[in-house]
């Protein structure tokens, strides 16, 4: 699933702003830091 396919509140960056870093999974925090995925995989899958 692509980040664009998530509702705005479920997107890692928006979730970070709304709920703070303590409420994000490690994968979501890494997705924010990485910013993009690689060919064939989105940033959350990486």
N, C-alpha and C positions, 0 to 999 in steps of 0.2 A: 504494500500500500504506500502510495506517495504521500508526502506531507501535505501537498495541495488537496488531497482527497479527504483529509481529516477535517472535522469541524474546527473553526478558529480556536475555540477554547481547548481542544485536544492537541493542538500543535505545540511542540516543545517550547518554542520561544514565548508564545503567548501564555502558556501554562506557567512558565518561569516568572513572568511579569505578574500574573494574577495570584499565584499561590506561593511563590518563593522556591528556592532551590531544594529545600528539605522535602518538598512534595513531589519531586520528579524522580523517576527511575534513573539509574546510571546510564542506560541507553539513551534516554532523552537528553541528559546533560551532555553526553558525547556527541549527539546529533547537533546540538547547538554549537559546540566547539568546532566540529568538523565542517558544518555548513552544507556540504554536498556529498553525494555518494560517489560510486565508481560505476563504470559501464556495466549495466545489467543489475545493479543493486542500488537501492536508495540509501540515503544516509542512515536510516534506522536499521536497515539490514546489515550495513557494514559494521 
